[in-house]
C-alpha cells in the first residue's frame, strides 16, 4: 500500500532500518532543516512520535522512555545549537548505558563558518558521550552504492546502541534544499544486519579458578543503580545464602532481597570503628552503576589491600572503590547463578571457618540494631523532611514506579527501604539536577502503571515547562518538597557552616508551584504538617487525573534533623559523616 513520505531517500532509509529493527518510539522537536525527518516520521504508523518543542526537555523525555523500557528511542532535532541542548541527557544516557539513537539534521559542510544561520560544527559534537558518531554528507540520491552506505550506517548505529553495554549513538545528516518535497512510496523490507552473540558461560577451567579464589573468603556484593532484573534478583537471593556472603544494595539497584539489605547508610552511620573493622570483607564484587552512598564508598576505600571484582555490566576500567583487581566479562545473572551453585557444593565438602560462617550473621545483627535505633529516633521527631519522606515511602502503593530527583530526595530514599516500590529510577549516571522532571515524564509514558516523581523545589524549578508536554499519563504524580532551595547544602559538611550558604548555595528559587501545576492541568495539593500529609496521601494516590503535591517543610530544622539522624544510634562518636 502506497504512503506519502519524504523525497529524501536517506531519511527514509534510516527510519526504514530502525523501524525494521523494532524501534517504536521517537521524540522530535520542530525545525526547518529536519523537515525531511519529520515528514518521514509522520508517515509511519509503526513509530509513535512525540513532539517536544524544547530540545533539552525532548532529550530527557527520550531518556526516561528508554530508561524504563530498555529499548532504543529515536531523538531528532534541527541544525545549529539544538544539538548542544541534547548534551546533558546524552551524557546521562551514556553513563547509565541507555540506548538512544540521536539523529541531528545539519546543513551542508561547505557552509560551516560562513555566517550562514544555524550552522556550526556538528559532526562529532557528542563524541565523548556516545558509543559512536556517524556523519552522512550530502550525496547523490539514487546511487545504489550510496544507499548501501546509508543502510549500513543505520544498521551499525542500531547494533552499536544495543550491543554489549548499551548506550547512545549519534547520526549527523547533512540536508540540502529542497527539504519539503514528498512522494508516494511503496513500502519495502530494508536490509537488516543483526548481531548474534553466543550465550555467555564459564569454561570449566574458569569455574574452578574463580571458585578457588572465592572459597573461604568474606564476600560483600555492592549493587549500585541498575534496571529491574528478575533473573538477577533470583540468583542473588540464592547467592546471599552462601556462607561468608553479605549484600550492600541500594534503592536504585531495583533488587528486592530479604532482610532489608538496602539500608546501607542507616547501618554505616551507626557503627563504631571497631564494628566497621569486623564488617570488612576480603572481596567486594561490584555490580551496577556508581553507588549513591558516600559512606559505602568511603567504607570500601578505607580497607587496605581490598580486592574488588567487576562483572560484564561494568566498563572495563571502572574502579570506583579504588581496589579493582579483576574484571570478569560475564553478566551478573550468569556469574551469581554459576558461582552460587559451585560455592554451595564446596561448603558441603569443606566447612567454612567461624570467621566466614559468622560474617553475614554479623551484618544482619548490626542492621537490625541500627534500624531499630534509627526508627526510634524518627518517632521522636517533629515535622521535617525526614518524617515526611518516611511516611511517603512507607505509604507508596506497590504498583508505582518511583523517580527520584538528585540532591536530598535520592538520599532520603536510601534511608526508608522497608517497602520498596515496583521500580526506582534517577538520573544518577552523572547526577545532574536539570532534567529530572522531563525524564520522569518520559518514564511515566513508558510504564503501563502509575509513576511518582519526588523532587525538591530547586530541581523542579529548572524546567517546569516539561509539565506541558503532550500525552502525560493521568496516572502521573509529583511530590515537590519545598525546603526553600537546595536543602542538601544545609546538610553536607563542605557548605553547611558557610555564611553565604543561603544566598549562594541554597538559592531559594521561589517557584510558584501551585500556579505551575494548575496551569498545566494538574490537581494541586498543599501540605505543611504530618497530619495533613497522612490525610492527603490516600486521596493523592487514588485514581484520578494527574496530580502534584507541594510539601512545605522547615528548611533549617529539617537539615539539622538529618544531621542528627546520621549520628543517631552511634555507640561511640565516629568521624565519618556523609
N, C-alpha and C positions, 0 to 999 in steps of 0.2 A: 504494500500500500504506500503510495507516494506521500511525502511530507514536505512542507516548506521549510527550508533550512538556509543557513548562511551559504553564500557562494564561495567563501574561503575554505578550500578543501583541507588546509592544515588544521584549522579549528575543528572541522568535522571529524577528521581522523583522530585527533587527541581524544575527543569526547566519545567517539565510537569505541575506542580501545578501553577507556576507563569504564564505560557502561558495560561492555562485554566482560570485563573483569569482575563486575558486581558492585561497582560504586553506585550508591543510590542517593547520596546527599551532596548538595553543593550550597555554598554560601557565597553570594556575589554582591558587589557594590556597583551602583550605576556609574557610567562613564561614557566617554566617546570612543577612545582608542580600543576599548574592549567590546565594541559593538558586535563584531562577528561572534565572539564567545557568548555574549548574552543572547543573541538570536538563536544560536545553536542549542543553548541550554533550554530556552523557552520552547523549542520544538520537540523536546524529548519527554515522553511520558515516563520513561524508566528512571529519570533522575529528578528528584524533588529539589527545587531551587528556592532558597530563602534569600530575599533581598534585604540587605542591611546597608544603609547609606554610608555610615562611618566605617572606614576600613579597619581601624583599631578594634572597634567592637565586633566587626564582622569576623576578624581573625580569632578573637576569643570565643565567639559563639561556635565557630567551626571546631575549635579546640575542645570545647565542652561536649559537643556531639561525639567526636571521635574518642574522647576520654572514656565515655560511658559505653559506647557500642563497640569500641576497639576495631572499627573498620575505617578505611580511608574516607576522608571528606575532601571534596574539591573546594578550593578557595581561590577566587579570581577577582582581579581589580583592573583599573585602567592604568595608564602610564604616569610617570612622574613620582611625586612624593607619596602617592597612595601606597606604593610598595613598602616604603620605610615605616609606614604605620603598622605594617604586619609584624615588625621585628620582635616586640615583646612576646606576643603569643607564639611565634615560631620558635623563639628561644625556649619557652616553656615546653612546647611540644618536643623539641629536640632532647631536652634533659629528662623529660618524662617518658620518652620513647612512644610518642603518639603519632600515628600515621596521618599526615596531611599532604595533599597534592596541591601545591601552590602554583597557579598559572597567572603570570602577570603580563598584561599587554604592554608593548613597547613601541616606540617609533623607530624608523629605520636608522641604523647605526651612523649613517653619514650626517645626521642632524644633531648628534651629540656635541655639546659645547658651541653650538652655532646660534644661541639666543632664540631658539625655537621653543615655544611654550610646552610645558610638561615634558621636557626632555632632559634627562640626566643619565648618569651611568647606572644602568640596571643589571646587566649581566654579572653574575657572581656576587650581587649585593648581599646575599644571605649565606655566603659560602661557609662561614664558621658555625652556623646554626642549622644546617640542613645536611642530610646524608649525601646528597649530590645535587649539583646545579646543571641545568641544560639551557642552551640558548638556540632558538630557531630563527635564523635570519630571514629576510625577505628573499624568496626564491621563486623560480618559475613553477607555477602550478601546472598540473597535468603531466609532469615528468615522472615516469614510473620510479626512477631511482630516488628522486627527491621525496616522493610519497612513501617509499620504503623507509627512507631515513626518518621521517616524522613518525611513522608507525613504530619503528624500532625505539625511538626516544620515549614514546608513550609507554610502551611495554616495559622498558628498562626502568622508567620512573616509578611505575606501579610496583614492580618487583623489588626495587630498592627500598621503597617505603615499607614493604611488608616482610622483607627477607631478614632473618636473624633478629637482631634487636631493631624493632620498628622505629620509624621516625619520619620527619617531614622531608619532602623533596621540592625542588623549585624548577619550574619551566618558565623561562622568559621567552615570549614570542613577539617578534617584531612584525608589525602590521602596517601596510601601506594602503592609502585610499585606492579604490572606493571601499568603504567599510560596511555600508548598509545594504549592499546588494544581496538578494536572496534568489533561490532557485528551487525547483522541485527535485527531490532526491528519492530514489528507490533504495530503501534501507538494505544494507548488505551486512554480512558477517565479516568483521575485520580479522586480520591475522592476530592471533593471541600467542604470546610466549609465556609459558608457565614454568615455574621453578619447582622441581621435585627434590625434596631432601629426605634421605633415609632416616628412619626412626632412630633418635639418639639412644645409645645404650652403652653400658660399661663392657669393656673387654674383661675376660676372666682375670687377666694379669692386673688390670687397673683396680678391679674389685678387691683383690687380695691386698694390693699395696695400700689402698685407702683404708680398708678395714684395719690393717696393722697400725696405721698412723692414728686412727681414731680410738681404737680399743684401749680401755683403761685410762681414759682422759676425761677431764671435766669439760663439757662442751656447752657453749652458750650460742643459741641461734638468735641473731639480731635481724629483725624484719622491719624495713622502712616502708615507704609508700609503694603500693602495687595494686593492680586491679583485682577484683574478686576472682578466686580460682578454687572451685570446689575440689578438684583433684589434689591441689597442693594442700588445701585445708585438711583433707582426709589423711594424706601422707604425713603431715606434721603432727597430727593427733597421735598417730601410731609411733612416730619417731620420738615424741616427747616422753613416751613411756619407757624408753631405754635408760638403764642406769647411767647416772652422770650427766644427763641432758636437762638443760633448762632453756626457757624461751624468754626473750625480751622483744615483745611485739608492740606495735603502735596502732592507734585507731585507724590511721590511713593505710595500714597493711591489709585491711579487709580480711583478717583472719579471725574466725570465730572458734577459739580454743577454750577448753575448760580452765577453771581456776583464775580467771581474770588476769591473763598474762599481759594485758595492755597497760596496766597501771604502773609503768616503769618509773615515772617521775614521783609518783606517790610513794614508791618504795625507796628509791635512791635518796630522796630528800630527808629521810628519817634516819639513815644509817650512820653509825659511828665509824671512824677509820678502821677499827678492829673488825667490825661487821663487814665492811667493804672488802677487807682483806680475805675474809672467809668466803666471799662470793666470787672471788677472782677465778675466771676459767683458765684452762690450759689452751683452749682453742675456741675462737669465735668463727662461726660460719655466718657471713653477712649476705642477706638477700634483699631484693627490692631497692628502692632509692634511698637517698640520704635520710637518716632519722631526724625527726623534729627535735627530739630531746637533746639539749646541750649536756644535760647531766649524764646521759648514757654515753655520749661521745667522749666526754671528759673521763668517765669511769674507765672505758676501754683504753683510751690513750695513756692513762696513768699506769697501766700494767707493764712492768718491764718484761721484755722478750715475749710479748704476747704473739701468738701465731694466729693470723687471720686468713680465712679462705673466702673466696667469692666464687659464684657459680655463673652459669650461662646467661642469666638475666642481667648481668652487670658488665659494664665496659671493662675491657682487659686491664687498664691501668688505674682504675678507681681504687683509692686507698684511704678511705675516709677515717679509718681507725688507726692509721699510721703503723700498721703491723702486717701488711699483706705479705704472705709467703707463697700462696698457691692460688691459681685461678683454674677452675675445673669447668671446661666448656660443655656442661651438661645442664639441662633445665632443672630447676629446683625440684619439681614434682618427681622426675625420674631419679634424681640424686637421693632424696629422702626416702622414697619407696624402697630403692635398692639397698641403701645403707641401713635403713631400719631393720630390714629382714636379716642382713648379714650380722649386724651387731647383736640382734636378739639371739641368733644362733650361737654367736661367740660366747655370750654370757650364760648360755645354757651349759656350756662345757667348762667355762672358767669364771668363777665367782668374782664380782668386782671388789675392789678394795673398799674398806669402810669410808675412805675419803671420797671415792667416786659414788658409792652407794648413797651417801648422805647429802650429795651435792644438790640435787633437785629438791629434796625434802627441806634443806635449809632455805632455799629460795622461797619455797611455799610458805614456810613458817613466818619468815620475815615479811612476806607480802601481806599475810593476814594481820600481823601486828601493826604494820604501817597503815593498812586500810582502816582498821578499827580506830587508830589514833586520829587519822585524818577525818574520818566520819564524825567522831565526837567533836572535833574542832569546828567543822562546818555547822553542826547542830547548834552550836553556841553563838553563831554569828548573826548580826543584824543584816538588813537588806544590803546586798552588794552584788557585784558581778559574779562572784563565786557562788552565792546562793541561787542566783538566777540561772546560771549555767547548770548547776546540779539538777534543778527542777526541770529545766527544758530537756536535758539529755535523758533524764530518767522517765520522762513522760512522752518522749518521741515515739510515735507508733512504729511497729516493726517494719511495715511496708515502705517506709520512707527511705529515699536516698538523701544523704546529708552532704552539703557542700559547705566548706569552712573557709572563711577569709583568712589571710595571713595577719600576723600581729598576735593579739591575745586570743582570738576565737579558736584557732587551731591548737593553741596550747591548753586552753581550758578543756577542750575535748579529750586531751590526754589524761585528764585527772578523774573523769567520771565515766567509767567504762563497764559498769555492771550490766548495762543493757546497750549492746552495740546495735547500730542501725543496719538496715538492709545492706547498704554500702556507703562508704565515705570517700570524699574527694576533696582536693585542694590544689591550688597552683603552687606546689612545693618543688617543682623542678628547679626553678631559680628563685622561688619565693617572692615574686613580685606582688604588689598590692593592687595595681591599677586595673586589672582585667577581671576581678573576681565576679562582679555582677553579671557581665556578659557571658563569662564561662559557665556560670551556674544556669543562666537562661538556656544556653546550648545543651547543657547536661540534662535539663528538665525536658527538652524536646526529644532526647534520645532514649528516655525511660518511660515505660508504659504506666508506672505508678507515680505517686507524688514525690516532689523534691523540696527539701527545705534548705535555704541558704541562711547561714548565720554570719552576719557581717558587722564589723564595727562601723561607727558613723564616719570615720576617716576614709575607710575603704569604700563605703557606699557613696561618698561624695565625689569619688573620682569620675564616675561615668554613669550618673543616674538616668541618662537618656537611653541606656540599654533596656529599661523597662518599657520603652515604646516599641521595641522590636515586634514584628508581626508574629502571630501564632504562638505566643507564650501559653503553655497549657494552663487551664483553670485550676489544676491541682498544685501549681507552683506557690510556695510560701516563702516569705522572707522575714527574718527577725533582725532588726538593726539594734545593736547595743549602743546606746548613746551615752558615752562617757566623756563627751566634750573633747574629742580629738584622739590622737594616738596614745591610748592608755598604756601601751607597752612601755613607753618611755618613762612613765612614772614608776615602773616596776624594775626594769633592768638596772644593774649596778652602775653601768657606764654613764647613765644620764639622770637618774632619779634625784640626785642631790645638786644638780646644776641650777644656778639662779635663773637661767634662761630656758628651763625645761618646758614651761608652759608656752612661752612666746615662740620659741624656735624649734621645738620638737613635737610637743603635743598638738599645737596649732589647731585649735578648735575650728572646724570648717563651718560651723553654724548652718548645717544643712537643713533646709526646710522639708523634713522627711514626710510630714503629712501632705503637704502640697504636691510633692513629687509623686507620692503613692496615688493620691486621688486623681491627679491629672492624667495618670496612665491606667486608670480603671481598676486599681487595687482597693479592696476593702482595707480600711485603716483601723488599727487598734493601738491604744496608748496605755502603757503600763508603767507604774512608778513605785510599786510595792510588792511584797511577796504575796499578800492576799489577792491583789489584782491579777498577778501572774497566774496563781492557782485557779482562779475562777475564769480567766480568759482563755487559757491554753486549750481546753476542750472545745470551745467554740471555734477558735482559730484553726485547729486541726480537723474540724469536722468538714464534711462535704460542702462544697460551695465554691463561689468564684475565687480567683487568685486573691491573696491577702498579704498584707505587710503589718508586722507588729513592731512598734518602736518601744524599746525598754529603756527607760531613763534610770541610770544608776549614779550614786555619788562617786565622783571621779577619784578624789584623793583617798577616801577611806577604802574604796574598792582595791586600789593598788596596795594599800597597807595590809589589807586582809590577805591578799595573795602572797605578799612577802611573808606574813606570819604563818600562812598555810604551809609554805615550803619549809618553815622551821618547826612546825608542829610535830610532835612525836619523837623528836630527837632526844635520845637518852644522854647525849653528850654533844655539845656545840661543835659543829664541823665548819670548816672554812668553805665548803662547797656551796655555791649559790648559782642559781640558773641565770 
